[in-house]
Amino acid sequence: MAMPVVDTEYLKEIDKARRDLRALISIKNCAPIMLRLAWHDAGTYDVNTKTGGPNGSIRNEEEYSHGSNNGLKIAIDFCEEIKSKHPRITYADLYQLAGVVAVEVTGGPTIDFVPGRKDSNISPKEGRLPDATKGVPHLKEIFYRMGLSDKNIVALSGGHTLGRAHPERSGFDGPWTKEPLKFDNSYFVELLKGESDGLLKLPTDRALLEGPEFRQYVELYARDEDAFFRDYALSHKKLSELGFSPSPSGSKAVVKDSVILAQGAVGVVVAAAVVVLTYLYEVRKKIK
């Protein structure tokens, strides 16, 4: 499918969609599943074959029917409400924007979002997403295939601070934290505590404590929420842009808007200075 033209009008539609997503997510309390949708659309990327990734293909029945995507049709349908209002925005951009907004409205870090992703109708074969029943070797295999690092693995795992597992979707049940609609560092705090009544710890969660390459970040994020927010924002952005390079038209549109804003600001300052100088001149005339 064709690349979207990211001009000033497209950027305006992105801003409007962002506002609509904030309202929808707040009303429906659907931040966790929107974040999961963004992750699962992006997490199929293969850095070697340059296939999969954040391209909107998860909207295809072939893909949302994969076992790892159980329940995500709910989020896809929520996004259709926004898509109907802003049809020019690609599904690929919309799903990643929904993930960014989901983190922000629940108290998480601001994540830089650059639009311009191309939609695809080609879905990857099942098996590219993490299997919650497996351990360290599996996590590395999946995330390294995407081109992500150990730090990225741990930081992104912290997204489990939102939401809960549903037995009809994954076979697991329960939230990871005591406040599953609040984005903070409590996932890591609870992970270091060990087993807690009513809280979930998957095999892939426990795997983060098994190797020093992972555990060092778990301990850091448990004691320093600012460090977690910083690394999470960077890791989320990296995940959301796997295989994606902003188009020249999009970059030009962003630069053009910035120049216009800067010129406008300079104009306001100059006008204000003229008014002040004129006033002082008149005052001095009266004094004389």
Residue pairs with C-beta under 8 A, 6 or more apart in sequence:
1 118
1 119
1 120
1 121
2 118
3 116
3 118
3 247
4 10
4 88
4 89
4 90
4 93
4 115
4 116
4 117
4 118
4 247
5 247
5 249
6 115
6 116
6 246
6 247
6 249
6 250
6 253
7 249
7 253
8 253
8 256
8 257
9 88
10 88
10 89
10 115
10 250
10 253
11 115
11 253
11 254
11 257
13 86
13 88
13 89
14 89
14 93
14 97
14 113
14 115
16 85
16 86
17 82
17 85
17 86
17 89
17 94
17 97
18 97
18 101
20 81
20 82
20 85
20 86
21 34
21 82
21 97
21 98
21 101
22 101
22 104
22 105
24 30
24 78
24 81
24 82
25 31
25 34
25 98
25 101
25 102
25 105
26 105
28 78
29 181
30 74
30 75
30 78
30 102
31 102
31 103
31 105
31 106
31 162
31 163
31 181
31 183
32 102
32 162
32 163
32 164
32 180
32 181
33 71
33 72
33 74
33 75
33 78
33 163
34 75
34 78
34 79
34 98
34 99
34 101
34 102
35 98
35 99
35 102
35 103
35 159
35 162
35 163
36 72
36 75
36 163
37 58
37 72
37 75
37 76
37 79
37 95
37 98
37 99
38 54
38 95
38 96
38 98
38 99
38 100
38 102
38 240
39 99
39 156
39 159
39 239
40 58
40 68
40 69
40 72
40 129
41 53
41 54
41 55
41 56
41 57
41 58
41 92
41 95
41 96
42 53
42 54
42 96
42 239
42 240
42 242
43 128
43 129
43 130
43 142
43 146
43 239
44 51
44 52
44 53
44 57
44 124
44 128
44 129
45 51
45 52
45 53
45 54
45 145
45 146
45 147
45 242
45 243
46 52
46 124
46 128
46 145
46 146
47 145
47 146
47 147
47 242
47 243
48 145
50 243
51 122
51 124
52 124
52 128
52 243
53 242
53 243
53 244
54 92
54 95
54 96
54 117
54 239
54 240
54 241
54 242
54 243
54 244
55 92
55 117
55 118
55 119
55 120
55 243
56 90
56 91
56 92
56 94
56 95
56 117
56 119
56 120
57 63
57 119
57 120
57 121
57 122
57 123
57 124
58 64
58 69
58 72
58 76
58 95
58 123
59 76
59 91
60 121
60 123
62 123
63 69
63 123
63 124
64 72
64 73
64 76
66 126
66 129
67 126
68 126
68 129
68 130
68 131
69 129
70 168
70 169
70 170
71 166
71 168
71 169
75 98
78 98
79 91
79 94
79 95
79 98
82 94
82 98
83 89
83 91
83 94
86 94
89 97
89 115
90 117
90 118
90 119
91 119
92 117
92 118
92 119
92 120
93 115
93 116
93 117
96 113
96 117
96 240
97 113
97 115
99 236
99 240
100 111
100 113
100 236
100 240
102 162
103 109
103 111
103 159
103 162
103 183
103 232
103 236
104 110
104 111
106 162
106 181
106 182
106 183
107 182
107 183
107 184
108 183
108 184
108 229
108 232
109 229
109 230
109 232
109 233
110 233
111 233
111 236
111 237
111 240
112 233
112 237
113 237
113 240
114 241
114 246
114 250
114 254
115 246
115 250
116 244
116 246
116 247
116 249
116 250
117 244
118 244
128 142
128 145
129 142
130 138
130 139
130 142
130 143
130 204
131 138
131 204
132 165
132 170
132 172
132 202
132 203
132 204
133 202
133 203
133 204
134 203
134 204
134 207
135 203
135 204
135 206
135 207
135 210
136 207
136 210
136 211
136 214
138 204
139 153
139 204
139 207
140 150
140 153
143 149
143 152
143 153
146 239
146 242
147 242
148 156
148 235
148 238
148 239
150 213
150 214
150 217
151 217
151 231
151 235
152 235
152 238
152 239
153 208
153 214
154 208
154 214
154 217
154 218
154 221
155 217
155 221
155 228
155 231
155 232
155 234
155 235
155 236
156 232
156 235
156 236
156 239
157 187
157 204
157 205
157 208
158 185
158 187
158 188
158 221
158 228
158 232
159 187
159 232
159 236
160 176
160 177
160 187
160 205
161 176
161 177
161 180
161 182
161 183
161 184
161 185
161 186
161 187
162 180
162 181
162 182
162 183
163 175
163 176
163 180
164 173
164 174
164 175
164 176
164 180
164 200
165 172
165 173
165 174
165 175
165 200
165 202
166 172
166 173
167 173
172 200
172 202
173 200
174 198
174 199
174 200
175 198
175 199
175 200
176 187
176 190
176 199
176 200
176 201
176 205
177 184
177 186
177 187
177 190
177 199
178 186
178 190
178 199
179 186
184 225
185 221
185 222
185 224
185 225
185 228
185 229
188 218
188 219
188 221
188 222
188 228
189 222
190 196
190 199
190 201
191 201
191 205
191 206
191 208
191 209
191 218
191 222
192 209
192 218
192 219
192 222
195 201
207 214
208 214
208 215
208 217
208 218
209 215
209 218
217 231
220 227
220 228
221 227
221 228
221 231
